[in-house]
């Protein structure tokens, strides 16, 4: 397995490993910590990380988080510093095929 500290991301995202779990960026890790606080406060029942959606042509979109709120709502959240063209295309495809809306969360949103 490659050591995270030597990996360089094209958008300067810094991978974080916490408690044996790897996060693609510090932003994603910070949002994870935010969700843990919401869960402890009783606002979330639970959340899932890195949920795959399979698209036509063998393409796969991975949603960063799926949130299960205590009011019964389910939210699909992708944490983004930069929205690439590839992400925008996959997001449109997922929303066209599956009955969901993917929310984009940025640093200032939490």
GITANOR-V693080 format. One record per pair of residues at least 12 apart in sequence whose ideal C-beta (glycine too) atoms are under 8 Angstrom apart, sorted by the first residue. I is the first residue (numbers start at 1). GAP is how many residues later the second one is. D is the distance in whole Angstrom. If there is no record, write none. Layout:
i=I gap=GAP d=D
i=I gap=GAP d=D
This chain:
i=4 gap=12 d=8
i=4 gap=13 d=6
i=4 gap=18 d=7
i=9 gap=15 d=8
i=9 gap=16 d=8
i=11 gap=70 d=6
i=11 gap=71 d=5
i=13 gap=12 d=4
i=13 gap=13 d=7
i=13 gap=14 d=7
i=13 gap=68 d=7
i=14 gap=12 d=5
i=16 gap=12 d=8
i=16 gap=13 d=4
i=18 gap=14 d=8
i=21 gap=28 d=8
i=25 gap=54 d=8
i=25 gap=56 d=7
i=27 gap=52 d=6
i=27 gap=53 d=8
i=27 gap=54 d=6
i=27 gap=80 d=6
i=28 gap=36 d=6
i=28 gap=51 d=5
i=30 gap=77 d=8
i=30 gap=80 d=8
i=31 gap=33 d=8
i=31 gap=34 d=7
i=31 gap=46 d=8
i=31 gap=48 d=5
i=31 gap=74 d=6
i=31 gap=79 d=6
i=32 gap=17 d=7
i=32 gap=33 d=8
i=34 gap=76 d=5
i=35 gap=12 d=5
i=35 gap=30 d=7
i=35 gap=32 d=7
i=42 gap=28 d=6
i=43 gap=26 d=7
i=43 gap=27 d=6
i=44 gap=23 d=6
i=44 gap=24 d=7
i=44 gap=25 d=6
i=44 gap=26 d=7
i=45 gap=23 d=5
i=45 gap=24 d=7
i=45 gap=25 d=6
i=46 gap=22 d=5
i=47 gap=18 d=5
i=47 gap=19 d=6
i=47 gap=20 d=5
i=47 gap=21 d=7
i=48 gap=17 d=7
i=48 gap=18 d=4
i=49 gap=15 d=7
i=49 gap=16 d=6
i=50 gap=12 d=5
i=50 gap=13 d=8
i=50 gap=14 d=7
i=51 gap=12 d=5
i=51 gap=14 d=8
i=51 gap=15 d=5
i=51 gap=25 d=8
i=53 gap=41 d=5
i=53 gap=44 d=8
i=53 gap=45 d=6
i=55 gap=35 d=7
i=55 gap=38 d=5
i=55 gap=39 d=7
i=55 gap=42 d=7
i=56 gap=37 d=8
i=56 gap=41 d=8
i=59 gap=31 d=7
i=59 gap=34 d=8
i=61 gap=29 d=4
i=61 gap=30 d=7
i=61 gap=32 d=7
i=61 gap=33 d=5
i=63 gap=13 d=5
i=63 gap=14 d=7
i=63 gap=15 d=6
i=63 gap=31 d=8
i=63 gap=39 d=6
i=64 gap=13 d=6
i=64 gap=14 d=5
i=64 gap=15 d=5
i=65 gap=12 d=5
i=65 gap=13 d=8
i=65 gap=14 d=7
i=75 gap=28 d=6
i=76 gap=24 d=5
i=76 gap=25 d=7
i=76 gap=26 d=5
i=76 gap=27 d=7
i=77 gap=25 d=7
i=77 gap=26 d=5
i=77 gap=27 d=8
i=77 gap=28 d=5
i=78 gap=13 d=7
i=78 gap=24 d=5
i=78 gap=25 d=7
i=78 gap=26 d=6
i=78 gap=27 d=7
i=79 gap=26 d=5
i=79 gap=27 d=8
i=80 gap=24 d=5
i=80 gap=25 d=7
i=80 gap=26 d=6
i=81 gap=25 d=7
i=81 gap=26 d=7
i=83 gap=21 d=7
